[in-house]
Amino acid sequence: MEFAKDIGIIIRKIEHILGLSLKIFLVTAIIVILVGVYVANLIYGDNSLYRLQYLQKEKEGLKQEIYSLKQENAKLHKQYLEWTDARR
């Protein structure tokens, strides 16, 4: 029973220092920690902002590569048609 009284006194002192009940403080602290972990996961996780930016840059690079390959394909197709006409 002595332990319970000592804990009760300590909890009341902590509540007095914090200005609110220990339960409210712990719930608030847990919520803040969970929100922090969620935000960190958004920024640094597998589906993060960095990953999105990387994929956008890769998309632009692929668009440029597609454009240059289409131009090269058109040039080669023109050469092919010229060669087939020359063989006739």
PDB file of N, CA, C and O in Angstrom:
ATOM      1  N   MET A   1       0.823  -1.190   0.000  1.00  0.00           N
ATOM      2  CA  MET A   1       0.000   0.000   0.000  1.00  0.00           C
ATOM      3  C   MET A   1       0.868   1.256   0.000  1.00  0.00           C
ATOM      4  O   MET A   1       0.475   2.293  -0.534  1.00  0.00           O
ATOM      5  N   GLU A   2       2.019   1.155   0.586  1.00  0.00           N
ATOM      6  CA  GLU A   2       2.933   2.294   0.652  1.00  0.00           C
ATOM      7  C   GLU A   2       3.378   2.723  -0.750  1.00  0.00           C
ATOM      8  O   GLU A   2       3.509   3.913  -1.035  1.00  0.00           O
ATOM      9  N   PHE A   3       3.606   1.733  -1.619  1.00  0.00           N
ATOM     10  CA  PHE A   3       4.029   2.016  -2.984  1.00  0.00           C
ATOM     11  C   PHE A   3       2.958   2.799  -3.736  1.00  0.00           C
ATOM     12  O   PHE A   3       3.275   3.747  -4.455  1.00  0.00           O
ATOM     13  N   ALA A   4       1.708   2.417  -3.580  1.00  0.00           N
ATOM     14  CA  ALA A   4       0.603   3.094  -4.265  1.00  0.00           C
ATOM     15  C   ALA A   4       0.497   4.547  -3.804  1.00  0.00           C
ATOM     16  O   ALA A   4       0.227   5.435  -4.613  1.00  0.00           O
ATOM     17  N   LYS A   5       0.705   4.793  -2.516  1.00  0.00           N
ATOM     18  CA  LYS A   5       0.651   6.171  -2.010  1.00  0.00           C
ATOM     19  C   LYS A   5       1.797   6.998  -2.592  1.00  0.00           C
ATOM     20  O   LYS A   5       1.614   8.146  -2.997  1.00  0.00           O
ATOM     21  N   ASP A   6       2.992   6.379  -2.624  1.00  0.00           N
ATOM     22  CA  ASP A   6       4.147   7.096  -3.170  1.00  0.00           C
ATOM     23  C   ASP A   6       3.940   7.428  -4.651  1.00  0.00           C
ATOM     24  O   ASP A   6       4.250   8.535  -5.091  1.00  0.00           O
ATOM     25  N   ILE A   7       3.421   6.479  -5.404  1.00  0.00           N
ATOM     26  CA  ILE A   7       3.157   6.716  -6.826  1.00  0.00           C
ATOM     27  C   ILE A   7       2.098   7.797  -6.983  1.00  0.00           C
ATOM     28  O   ILE A   7       2.215   8.660  -7.853  1.00  0.00           O
ATOM     29  N   GLY A   8       1.074   7.757  -6.155  1.00  0.00           N
ATOM     30  CA  GLY A   8       0.015   8.770  -6.226  1.00  0.00           C
ATOM     31  C   GLY A   8       0.569  10.166  -5.979  1.00  0.00           C
ATOM     32  O   GLY A   8       0.185  11.117  -6.659  1.00  0.00           O
ATOM     33  N   ILE A   9       1.463  10.290  -5.015  1.00  0.00           N
ATOM     34  CA  ILE A   9       2.074  11.591  -4.721  1.00  0.00           C
ATOM     35  C   ILE A   9       2.924  12.053  -5.906  1.00  0.00           C
ATOM     36  O   ILE A   9       2.874  13.219  -6.299  1.00  0.00           O
ATOM     37  N   ILE A  10       3.691  11.144  -6.463  1.00  0.00           N
ATOM     38  CA  ILE A  10       4.546  11.487  -7.609  1.00  0.00           C
ATOM     39  C   ILE A  10       3.690  11.911  -8.799  1.00  0.00           C
ATOM     40  O   ILE A  10       4.008  12.889  -9.474  1.00  0.00           O
ATOM     41  N   ILE A  11       2.616  11.186  -9.057  1.00  0.00           N
ATOM     42  CA  ILE A  11       1.732  11.530 -10.179  1.00  0.00           C
ATOM     43  C   ILE A  11       1.111  12.901  -9.964  1.00  0.00           C
ATOM     44  O   ILE A  11       1.032  13.689 -10.906  1.00  0.00           O
ATOM     45  N   ARG A  12       0.667  13.205  -8.745  1.00  0.00           N
ATOM     46  CA  ARG A  12       0.084  14.533  -8.468  1.00  0.00           C
ATOM     47  C   ARG A  12       1.121  15.641  -8.661  1.00  0.00           C
ATOM     48  O   ARG A  12       0.788  16.714  -9.164  1.00  0.00           O
ATOM     49  N   LYS A  13       2.370  15.393  -8.268  1.00  0.00           N
ATOM     50  CA  LYS A  13       3.418  16.393  -8.480  1.00  0.00           C
ATOM     51  C   LYS A  13       3.656  16.622  -9.971  1.00  0.00           C
ATOM     52  O   LYS A  13       3.797  17.760 -10.419  1.00  0.00           O
ATOM     53  N   ILE A  14       3.701  15.535 -10.729  1.00  0.00           N
ATOM     54  CA  ILE A  14       3.896  15.659 -12.179  1.00  0.00           C
ATOM     55  C   ILE A  14       2.734  16.413 -12.799  1.00  0.00           C
ATOM     56  O   ILE A  14       2.942  17.283 -13.645  1.00  0.00           O
ATOM     57  N   GLU A  15       1.505  16.090 -12.389  1.00  0.00           N
ATOM     58  CA  GLU A  15       0.331  16.785 -12.921  1.00  0.00           C
ATOM     59  C   GLU A  15       0.369  18.268 -12.568  1.00  0.00           C
ATOM     60  O   GLU A  15      -0.022  19.111 -13.376  1.00  0.00           O
ATOM     61  N   HIS A  16       0.835  18.584 -11.374  1.00  0.00           N
ATOM     62  CA  HIS A  16       0.928  19.991 -10.966  1.00  0.00           C
ATOM     63  C   HIS A  16       1.971  20.727 -11.822  1.00  0.00           C
ATOM     64  O   HIS A  16       1.746  21.860 -12.247  1.00  0.00           O
ATOM     65  N   ILE A  17       3.104  20.073 -12.067  1.00  0.00           N
ATOM     66  CA  ILE A  17       4.154  20.689 -12.878  1.00  0.00           C
ATOM     67  C   ILE A  17       3.679  20.886 -14.316  1.00  0.00           C
ATOM     68  O   ILE A  17       3.899  21.947 -14.901  1.00  0.00           O
ATOM     69  N   LEU A  18       3.030  19.872 -14.888  1.00  0.00           N
ATOM     70  CA  LEU A  18       2.571  19.946 -16.274  1.00  0.00           C
ATOM     71  C   LEU A  18       1.354  20.849 -16.441  1.00  0.00           C
ATOM     72  O   LEU A  18       1.139  21.407 -17.517  1.00  0.00           O
ATOM     73  N   GLY A  19       0.579  20.991 -15.414  1.00  0.00           N
ATOM     74  CA  GLY A  19      -0.615  21.818 -15.496  1.00  0.00           C
ATOM     75  C   GLY A  19      -1.813  21.074 -16.060  1.00  0.00           C
ATOM     76  O   GLY A  19      -2.846  21.690 -16.323  1.00  0.00           O
ATOM     77  N   LEU A  20      -1.701  19.774 -16.251  1.00  0.00           N
ATOM     78  CA  LEU A  20      -2.823  18.970 -16.724  1.00  0.00           C
ATOM     79  C   LEU A  20      -2.631  17.544 -16.242  1.00  0.00           C
ATOM     80  O   LEU A  20      -1.581  17.198 -15.701  1.00  0.00           O
ATOM     81  N   SER A  21      -3.639  16.728 -16.437  1.00  0.00           N
ATOM     82  CA  SER A  21      -3.557  15.370 -15.909  1.00  0.00           C
ATOM     83  C   SER A  21      -2.533  14.548 -16.686  1.00  0.00           C
ATOM     84  O   SER A  21      -2.248  14.822 -17.852  1.00  0.00           O
ATOM     85  N   LEU A  22      -2.002  13.559 -16.032  1.00  0.00           N
ATOM     86  CA  LEU A  22      -0.982  12.706 -16.633  1.00  0.00           C
ATOM     87  C   LEU A  22      -1.554  11.936 -17.821  1.00  0.00           C
ATOM     88  O   LEU A  22      -0.854  11.722 -18.811  1.00  0.00           O
ATOM     89  N   LYS A  23      -2.808  11.520 -17.734  1.00  0.00           N
ATOM     90  CA  LYS A  23      -3.437  10.784 -18.837  1.00  0.00           C
ATOM     91  C   LYS A  23      -3.509  11.652 -20.087  1.00  0.00           C
ATOM     92  O   LYS A  23      -3.178  11.198 -21.183  1.00  0.00           O
ATOM     93  N   ILE A  24      -3.937  12.889 -19.925  1.00  0.00           N
ATOM     94  CA  ILE A  24      -4.035  13.798 -21.068  1.00  0.00           C
ATOM     95  C   ILE A  24      -2.652  14.050 -21.654  1.00  0.00           C
ATOM     96  O   ILE A  24      -2.490  14.083 -22.874  1.00  0.00           O
ATOM     97  N   PHE A  25      -1.661  14.228 -20.796  1.00  0.00           N
ATOM     98  CA  PHE A  25      -0.301  14.453 -21.268  1.00  0.00           C
ATOM     99  C   PHE A  25       0.211  13.251 -22.060  1.00  0.00           C
ATOM    100  O   PHE A  25       0.784  13.423 -23.136  1.00  0.00           O
ATOM    101  N   LEU A  26       0.014  12.046 -21.546  1.00  0.00           N
ATOM    102  CA  LEU A  26       0.497  10.853 -22.234  1.00  0.00           C
ATOM    103  C   LEU A  26      -0.215  10.642 -23.567  1.00  0.00           C
ATOM    104  O   LEU A  26       0.423  10.295 -24.561  1.00  0.00           O
ATOM    105  N   VAL A  27      -1.530  10.847 -23.594  1.00  0.00           N
ATOM    106  CA  VAL A  27      -2.281  10.692 -24.843  1.00  0.00           C
ATOM    107  C   VAL A  27      -1.798  11.713 -25.864  1.00  0.00           C
ATOM    108  O   VAL A  27      -1.598  11.374 -27.031  1.00  0.00           O
ATOM    109  N   THR A  28      -1.610  12.955 -25.438  1.00  0.00           N
ATOM    110  CA  THR A  28      -1.126  13.998 -26.343  1.00  0.00           C
ATOM    111  C   THR A  28       0.277  13.665 -26.857  1.00  0.00           C
ATOM    112  O   THR A  28       0.562  13.832 -28.043  1.00  0.00           O
ATOM    113  N   ALA A  29       1.142  13.199 -25.972  1.00  0.00           N
ATOM    114  CA  ALA A  29       2.503  12.844 -26.376  1.00  0.00           C
ATOM    115  C   ALA A  29       2.494  11.698 -27.384  1.00  0.00           C
ATOM    116  O   ALA A  29       3.249  11.725 -28.355  1.00  0.00           O
ATOM    117  N   ILE A  30       1.655  10.703 -27.166  1.00  0.00           N
ATOM    118  CA  ILE A  30       1.568   9.573 -28.095  1.00  0.00           C
ATOM    119  C   ILE A  30       1.056  10.036 -29.454  1.00  0.00           C
ATOM    120  O   ILE A  30       1.573   9.611 -30.487  1.00  0.00           O
ATOM    121  N   ILE A  31       0.050  10.900 -29.462  1.00  0.00           N
ATOM    122  CA  ILE A  31      -0.488  11.421 -30.724  1.00  0.00           C
ATOM    123  C   ILE A  31       0.582  12.210 -31.471  1.00  0.00           C
ATOM    124  O   ILE A  31       0.731  12.056 -32.684  1.00  0.00           O
ATOM    125  N   VAL A  32       1.324  13.048 -30.763  1.00  0.00           N
ATOM    126  CA  VAL A  32       2.386  13.839 -31.400  1.00  0.00           C
ATOM    127  C   VAL A  32       3.461  12.920 -31.986  1.00  0.00           C
ATOM    128  O   VAL A  32       3.946  13.163 -33.091  1.00  0.00           O
ATOM    129  N   ILE A  33       3.828  11.887 -31.268  1.00  0.00           N
ATOM    130  CA  ILE A  33       4.840  10.951 -31.764  1.00  0.00           C
ATOM    131  C   ILE A  33       4.338  10.226 -33.006  1.00  0.00           C
ATOM    132  O   ILE A  33       5.077  10.085 -33.980  1.00  0.00           O
ATOM    133  N   LEU A  34       3.091   9.765 -32.984  1.00  0.00           N
ATOM    134  CA  LEU A  34       2.533   9.061 -34.143  1.00  0.00           C
ATOM    135  C   LEU A  34       2.437   9.968 -35.364  1.00  0.00           C
ATOM    136  O   LEU A  34       2.735   9.538 -36.478  1.00  0.00           O
ATOM    137  N   VAL A  35       2.029  11.205 -35.167  1.00  0.00           N
ATOM    138  CA  VAL A  35       1.966  12.153 -36.285  1.00  0.00           C
ATOM    139  C   VAL A  35       3.371  12.414 -36.823  1.00  0.00           C
ATOM    140  O   VAL A  35       3.560  12.511 -38.035  1.00  0.00           O
ATOM    141  N   GLY A  36       4.349  12.527 -35.940  1.00  0.00           N
ATOM    142  CA  GLY A  36       5.734  12.727 -36.365  1.00  0.00           C
ATOM    143  C   GLY A  36       6.256  11.562 -37.185  1.00  0.00           C
ATOM    144  O   GLY A  36       6.930  11.764 -38.194  1.00  0.00           O
ATOM    145  N   VAL A  37       5.950  10.350 -36.761  1.00  0.00           N
ATOM    146  CA  VAL A  37       6.369   9.165 -37.513  1.00  0.00           C
ATOM    147  C   VAL A  37       5.687   9.145 -38.876  1.00  0.00           C
ATOM    148  O   VAL A  37       6.320   8.810 -39.877  1.00  0.00           O
ATOM    149  N   TYR A  38       4.411   9.497 -38.928  1.00  0.00           N
ATOM    150  CA  TYR A  38       3.672   9.520 -40.194  1.00  0.00           C
ATOM    151  C   TYR A  38       4.272  10.547 -41.161  1.00  0.00           C
ATOM    152  O   TYR A  38       4.467  10.251 -42.340  1.00  0.00           O
ATOM    153  N   VAL A  39       4.561  11.740 -40.665  1.00  0.00           N
ATOM    154  CA  VAL A  39       5.138  12.788 -41.516  1.00  0.00           C
ATOM    155  C   VAL A  39       6.533  12.380 -41.989  1.00  0.00           C
ATOM    156  O   VAL A  39       6.880  12.596 -43.150  1.00  0.00           O
ATOM    157  N   ALA A  40       7.322  11.799 -41.109  1.00  0.00           N
ATOM    158  CA  ALA A  40       8.657  11.336 -41.502  1.00  0.00           C
ATOM    159  C   ALA A  40       8.553  10.263 -42.583  1.00  0.00           C
ATOM    160  O   ALA A  40       9.362  10.232 -43.510  1.00  0.00           O
ATOM    161  N   ASN A  41       7.565   9.392 -42.464  1.00  0.00           N
ATOM    162  CA  ASN A  41       7.364   8.366 -43.490  1.00  0.00           C
ATOM    163  C   ASN A  41       6.953   8.989 -44.815  1.00  0.00           C
ATOM    164  O   ASN A  41       7.364   8.511 -45.873  1.00  0.00           O
ATOM    165  N   LEU A  42       6.154  10.041 -44.776  1.00  0.00           N
ATOM    166  CA  LEU A  42       5.770  10.729 -46.009  1.00  0.00           C
ATOM    167  C   LEU A  42       6.978  11.354 -46.695  1.00  0.00           C
ATOM    168  O   LEU A  42       7.071  11.355 -47.922  1.00  0.00           O
ATOM    169  N   ILE A  43       7.895  11.880 -45.906  1.00  0.00           N
ATOM    170  CA  ILE A  43       9.050  12.574 -46.472  1.00  0.00           C
ATOM    171  C   ILE A  43      10.156  11.603 -46.875  1.00  0.00           C
ATOM    172  O   ILE A  43      10.769  11.773 -47.929  1.00  0.00           O
ATOM    173  N   TYR A  44      10.419  10.593 -46.055  1.00  0.00           N
ATOM    174  CA  TYR A  44      11.578   9.728 -46.284  1.00  0.00           C
ATOM    175  C   TYR A  44      11.232   8.285 -46.630  1.00  0.00           C
ATOM    176  O   TYR A  44      12.144   7.503 -46.900  1.00  0.00           O
ATOM    177  N   GLY A  45       9.973   7.899 -46.634  1.00  0.00           N
ATOM    178  CA  GLY A  45       9.580   6.509 -46.864  1.00  0.00           C
ATOM    179  C   GLY A  45       9.649   6.093 -48.324  1.00  0.00           C
ATOM    180  O   GLY A  45      10.112   6.845 -49.181  1.00  0.00           O
ATOM    181  N   ASP A  46       9.173   4.868 -48.593  1.00  0.00           N
ATOM    182  CA  ASP A  46       9.206   4.316 -49.952  1.00  0.00           C
ATOM    183  C   ASP A  46       8.346   5.117 -50.919  1.00  0.00           C
ATOM    184  O   ASP A  46       8.693   5.236 -52.094  1.00  0.00           O
ATOM    185  N   ASN A  47       7.255   5.657 -50.458  1.00  0.00           N
ATOM    186  CA  ASN A  47       6.368   6.462 -51.303  1.00  0.00           C
ATOM    187  C   ASN A  47       6.505   7.934 -50.926  1.00  0.00           C
ATOM    188  O   ASN A  47       5.511   8.638 -50.749  1.00  0.00           O
ATOM    189  N   SER A  48       7.727   8.377 -50.808  1.00  0.00           N
ATOM    190  CA  SER A  48       7.993   9.694 -50.253  1.00  0.00           C
ATOM    191  C   SER A  48       8.026  10.785 -51.310  1.00  0.00           C
ATOM    192  O   SER A  48       7.894  10.537 -52.509  1.00  0.00           O
ATOM    193  N   LEU A  49       8.205  11.988 -50.823  1.00  0.00           N
ATOM    194  CA  LEU A  49       8.339  13.151 -51.688  1.00  0.00           C
ATOM    195  C   LEU A  49       9.592  13.036 -52.555  1.00  0.00           C
ATOM    196  O   LEU A  49       9.574  13.396 -53.732  1.00  0.00           O
ATOM    197  N   TYR A  50      10.676  12.533 -51.969  1.00  0.00           N
ATOM    198  CA  TYR A  50      11.911  12.352 -52.736  1.00  0.00           C
ATOM    199  C   TYR A  50      11.696  11.361 -53.876  1.00  0.00           C
ATOM    200  O   TYR A  50      12.171  11.583 -54.990  1.00  0.00           O
ATOM    201  N   ARG A  51      10.998  10.291 -53.608  1.00  0.00           N
ATOM    202  CA  ARG A  51      10.717   9.283 -54.633  1.00  0.00           C
ATOM    203  C   ARG A  51       9.869   9.888 -55.748  1.00  0.00           C
ATOM    204  O   ARG A  51      10.104   9.621 -56.926  1.00  0.00           O
ATOM    205  N   LEU A  52       8.886  10.700 -55.373  1.00  0.00           N
ATOM    206  CA  LEU A  52       8.033  11.353 -56.366  1.00  0.00           C
ATOM    207  C   LEU A  52       8.855  12.259 -57.273  1.00  0.00           C
ATOM    208  O   LEU A  52       8.683  12.242 -58.492  1.00  0.00           O
ATOM    209  N   GLN A  53       9.748  13.051 -56.681  1.00  0.00           N
ATOM    210  CA  GLN A  53      10.589  13.938 -57.479  1.00  0.00           C
ATOM    211  C   GLN A  53      11.511  13.139 -58.398  1.00  0.00           C
ATOM    212  O   GLN A  53      11.719  13.522 -59.550  1.00  0.00           O
ATOM    213  N   TYR A  54      12.060  12.040 -57.904  1.00  0.00           N
ATOM    214  CA  TYR A  54      12.925  11.187 -58.724  1.00  0.00           C
ATOM    215  C   TYR A  54      12.147  10.628 -59.913  1.00  0.00           C
ATOM    216  O   TYR A  54      12.641  10.627 -61.041  1.00  0.00           O
ATOM    217  N   LEU A  55      10.933  10.156 -59.655  1.00  0.00           N
ATOM    218  CA  LEU A  55      10.130   9.584 -60.735  1.00  0.00           C
ATOM    219  C   LEU A  55       9.721  10.639 -61.755  1.00  0.00           C
ATOM    220  O   LEU A  55       9.631  10.344 -62.947  1.00  0.00           O
ATOM    221  N   GLN A  56       9.475  11.863 -61.301  1.00  0.00           N
ATOM    222  CA  GLN A  56       9.135  12.931 -62.242  1.00  0.00           C
ATOM    223  C   GLN A  56      10.326  13.255 -63.145  1.00  0.00           C
ATOM    224  O   GLN A  56      10.154  13.466 -64.346  1.00  0.00           O
ATOM    225  N   LYS A  57      11.533  13.296 -62.573  1.00  0.00           N
ATOM    226  CA  LYS A  57      12.732  13.535 -63.385  1.00  0.00           C
ATOM    227  C   LYS A  57      12.948  12.390 -64.372  1.00  0.00           C
ATOM    228  O   LYS A  57      13.294  12.618 -65.531  1.00  0.00           O
ATOM    229  N   GLU A  58      12.745  11.171 -63.908  1.00  0.00           N
ATOM    230  CA  GLU A  58      12.902  10.017 -64.785  1.00  0.00           C
ATOM    231  C   GLU A  58      11.875  10.062 -65.919  1.00  0.00           C
ATOM    232  O   GLU A  58      12.189   9.712 -67.057  1.00  0.00           O
ATOM    233  N   LYS A  59      10.667  10.485 -65.614  1.00  0.00           N
ATOM    234  CA  LYS A  59       9.620  10.601 -66.633  1.00  0.00           C
ATOM    235  C   LYS A  59      10.024  11.605 -67.708  1.00  0.00           C
ATOM    236  O   LYS A  59       9.846  11.351 -68.900  1.00  0.00           O
ATOM    237  N   GLU A  60      10.567  12.746 -67.287  1.00  0.00           N
ATOM    238  CA  GLU A  60      11.013  13.754 -68.255  1.00  0.00           C
ATOM    239  C   GLU A  60      12.145  13.210 -69.128  1.00  0.00           C
ATOM    240  O   GLU A  60      12.169  13.440 -70.337  1.00  0.00           O
ATOM    241  N   GLY A  61      13.074  12.493 -68.516  1.00  0.00           N
ATOM    242  CA  GLY A  61      14.169  11.893 -69.279  1.00  0.00           C
ATOM    243  C   GLY A  61      13.662  10.888 -70.299  1.00  0.00           C
ATOM    244  O   GLY A  61      14.148  10.834 -71.429  1.00  0.00           O
ATOM    245  N   LEU A  62      12.684  10.094 -69.891  1.00  0.00           N
ATOM    246  CA  LEU A  62      12.119   9.110 -70.817  1.00  0.00           C
ATOM    247  C   LEU A  62      11.352   9.783 -71.952  1.00  0.00           C
ATOM    248  O   LEU A  62      11.375   9.308 -73.087  1.00  0.00           O
ATOM    249  N   LYS A  63      10.671  10.888 -71.647  1.00  0.00           N
ATOM    250  CA  LYS A  63       9.974  11.628 -72.707  1.00  0.00           C
ATOM    251  C   LYS A  63      10.971  12.142 -73.740  1.00  0.00           C
ATOM    252  O   LYS A  63      10.721  12.064 -74.943  1.00  0.00           O
ATOM    253  N   GLN A  64      12.099  12.666 -73.269  1.00  0.00           N
ATOM    254  CA  GLN A  64      13.126  13.159 -74.189  1.00  0.00           C
ATOM    255  C   GLN A  64      13.709  12.017 -75.016  1.00  0.00           C
ATOM    256  O   GLN A  64      13.958  12.172 -76.212  1.00  0.00           O
ATOM    257  N   GLU A  65      13.924  10.881 -74.378  1.00  0.00           N
ATOM    258  CA  GLU A  65      14.458   9.727 -75.101  1.00  0.00           C
ATOM    259  C   GLU A  65      13.457   9.237 -76.150  1.00  0.00           C
ATOM    260  O   GLU A  65      13.852   8.881 -77.260  1.00  0.00           O
ATOM    261  N   ILE A  66      12.184   9.217 -75.812  1.00  0.00           N
ATOM    262  CA  ILE A  66      11.148   8.818 -76.777  1.00  0.00           C
ATOM    263  C   ILE A  66      11.149   9.764 -77.964  1.00  0.00           C
ATOM    264  O   ILE A  66      11.063   9.325 -79.111  1.00  0.00           O
ATOM    265  N   TYR A  67      11.245  11.057 -77.697  1.00  0.00           N
ATOM    266  CA  TYR A  67      11.250  12.045 -78.780  1.00  0.00           C
ATOM    267  C   TYR A  67      12.436  11.824 -79.719  1.00  0.00           C
ATOM    268  O   TYR A  67      12.276  11.822 -80.939  1.00  0.00           O
ATOM    269  N   SER A  68      13.621  11.638 -79.145  1.00  0.00           N
ATOM    270  CA  SER A  68      14.809  11.449 -79.995  1.00  0.00           C
ATOM    271  C   SER A  68      14.730  10.130 -80.759  1.00  0.00           C
ATOM    272  O   SER A  68      15.156  10.062 -81.912  1.00  0.00           O
ATOM    273  N   LEU A  69      14.192   9.082 -80.134  1.00  0.00           N
ATOM    274  CA  LEU A  69      14.054   7.806 -80.835  1.00  0.00           C
ATOM    275  C   LEU A  69      13.029   7.893 -81.963  1.00  0.00           C
ATOM    276  O   LEU A  69      13.206   7.267 -83.008  1.00  0.00           O
ATOM    277  N   LYS A  70      11.968   8.658 -81.764  1.00  0.00           N
ATOM    278  CA  LYS A  70      10.987   8.851 -82.839  1.00  0.00           C
ATOM    279  C   LYS A  70      11.617   9.585 -84.015  1.00  0.00           C
ATOM    280  O   LYS A  70      11.364   9.257 -85.174  1.00  0.00           O
ATOM    281  N   GLN A  71      12.436  10.579 -83.706  1.00  0.00           N
ATOM    282  CA  GLN A  71      13.100  11.305 -84.791  1.00  0.00           C
ATOM    283  C   GLN A  71      14.076  10.396 -85.533  1.00  0.00           C
ATOM    284  O   GLN A  71      14.133  10.414 -86.762  1.00  0.00           O
ATOM    285  N   GLU A  72      14.831   9.614 -84.795  1.00  0.00           N
ATOM    286  CA  GLU A  72      15.766   8.682 -85.425  1.00  0.00           C
ATOM    287  C   GLU A  72      15.006   7.646 -86.253  1.00  0.00           C
ATOM    288  O   GLU A  72      15.439   7.279 -87.345  1.00  0.00           O
ATOM    289  N   ASN A  73      13.881   7.181 -85.732  1.00  0.00           N
ATOM    290  CA  ASN A  73      13.061   6.217 -86.461  1.00  0.00           C
ATOM    291  C   ASN A  73      12.541   6.824 -87.761  1.00  0.00           C
ATOM    292  O   ASN A  73      12.533   6.157 -88.796  1.00  0.00           O
ATOM    293  N   ALA A  74      12.112   8.073 -87.717  1.00  0.00           N
ATOM    294  CA  ALA A  74      11.619   8.736 -88.930  1.00  0.00           C
ATOM    295  C   ALA A  74      12.739   8.857 -89.962  1.00  0.00           C
ATOM    296  O   ALA A  74      12.522   8.641 -91.154  1.00  0.00           O
ATOM    297  N   LYS A  75      13.935   9.204 -89.494  1.00  0.00           N
ATOM    298  CA  LYS A  75      15.074   9.330 -90.408  1.00  0.00           C
ATOM    299  C   LYS A  75      15.419   7.978 -91.032  1.00  0.00           C
ATOM    300  O   LYS A  75      15.662   7.897 -92.236  1.00  0.00           O
ATOM    301  N   LEU A  76      15.442   6.929 -90.233  1.00  0.00           N
ATOM    302  CA  LEU A  76      15.750   5.597 -90.750  1.00  0.00           C
ATOM    303  C   LEU A  76      14.651   5.098 -91.686  1.00  0.00           C
ATOM    304  O   LEU A  76      14.936   4.425 -92.677  1.00  0.00           O
ATOM    305  N   HIS A  77      13.415   5.421 -91.378  1.00  0.00           N
ATOM    306  CA  HIS A  77      12.307   5.028 -92.252  1.00  0.00           C
ATOM    307  C   HIS A  77      12.425   5.721 -93.609  1.00  0.00           C
ATOM    308  O   HIS A  77      12.169   5.124 -94.655  1.00  0.00           O
ATOM    309  N   LYS A  78      12.815   6.985 -93.567  1.00  0.00           N
ATOM    310  CA  LYS A  78      13.009   7.726 -94.817  1.00  0.00           C
ATOM    311  C   LYS A  78      14.123   7.081 -95.641  1.00  0.00           C
ATOM    312  O   LYS A  78      13.981   6.908 -96.851  1.00  0.00           O
ATOM    313  N   GLN A  79      15.235   6.724 -94.984  1.00  0.00           N
ATOM    314  CA  GLN A  79      16.332   6.055 -95.687  1.00  0.00           C
ATOM    315  C   GLN A  79      15.875   4.725 -96.269  1.00  0.00           C
ATOM    316  O   GLN A  79      16.232   4.384 -97.397  1.00  0.00           O
ATOM    317  N   TYR A  80      15.098   3.984 -95.517  1.00  0.00           N
ATOM    318  CA  TYR A  80      14.591   2.699 -95.991  1.00  0.00           C
ATOM    319  C   TYR A  80      13.739   2.888 -97.237  1.00  0.00           C
ATOM    320  O   TYR A  80      13.889   2.166 -98.222  1.00  0.00           O
ATOM    321  N   LEU A  81      12.844   3.867 -97.182  1.00  0.00           N
ATOM    322  CA  LEU A  81      11.992   4.119 -98.349  1.00  0.00           C
ATOM    323  C   LEU A  81      12.818   4.557 -99.557  1.00  0.00           C
ATOM    324  O   LEU A  81      12.521   4.164-100.685  1.00  0.00           O
ATOM    325  N   GLU A  82      13.846   5.365 -99.329  1.00  0.00           N
ATOM    326  CA  GLU A  82      14.716   5.784-100.433  1.00  0.00           C
ATOM    327  C   GLU A  82      15.452   4.587-101.024  1.00  0.00           C
ATOM    328  O   GLU A  82      15.580   4.490-102.245  1.00  0.00           O
ATOM    329  N   TRP A  83      15.932   3.682-100.193  1.00  0.00           N
ATOM    330  CA  TRP A  83      16.643   2.507-100.686  1.00  0.00           C
ATOM    331  C   TRP A  83      15.705   1.566-101.450  1.00  0.00           C
ATOM    332  O   TRP A  83      16.077   1.004-102.480  1.00  0.00           O
ATOM    333  N   THR A  84      14.500   1.407-100.937  1.00  0.00           N
ATOM    334  CA  THR A  84      13.568   0.525-101.651  1.00  0.00           C
ATOM    335  C   THR A  84      13.167   1.131-102.988  1.00  0.00           C
ATOM    336  O   THR A  84      12.982   0.401-103.961  1.00  0.00           O
ATOM    337  N   ASP A  85      13.027   2.462-103.055  1.00  0.00           N
ATOM    338  CA  ASP A  85      12.719   3.118-104.331  1.00  0.00           C
ATOM    339  C   ASP A  85      13.901   3.000-105.294  1.00  0.00           C
ATOM    340  O   ASP A  85      13.705   2.829-106.497  1.00  0.00           O
ATOM    341  N   ALA A  86      15.110   3.090-104.778  1.00  0.00           N
ATOM    342  CA  ALA A  86      16.305   3.013-105.619  1.00  0.00           C
ATOM    343  C   ALA A  86      16.483   1.608-106.182  1.00  0.00           C
ATOM    344  O   ALA A  86      17.057   1.462-107.261  1.00  0.00           O
ATOM    345  N   ARG A  87      16.025   0.597-105.514  1.00  0.00           N
ATOM    346  CA  ARG A  87      16.180  -0.785-105.963  1.00  0.00           C
ATOM    347  C   ARG A  87      15.183  -1.126-107.060  1.00  0.00           C
ATOM    348  O   ARG A  87      15.365  -2.126-107.754  1.00  0.00           O
ATOM    349  N   ARG A  88      14.161  -0.349-107.236  1.00  0.00           N
ATOM    350  CA  ARG A  88      13.134  -0.641-108.250  1.00  0.00           C
ATOM    351  C   ARG A  88      13.533  -0.198-109.598  1.00  0.00           C
ATOM    352  O   ARG A  88      12.777  -0.373-110.554  1.00  0.00           O
TER     353      ARG A  88
END
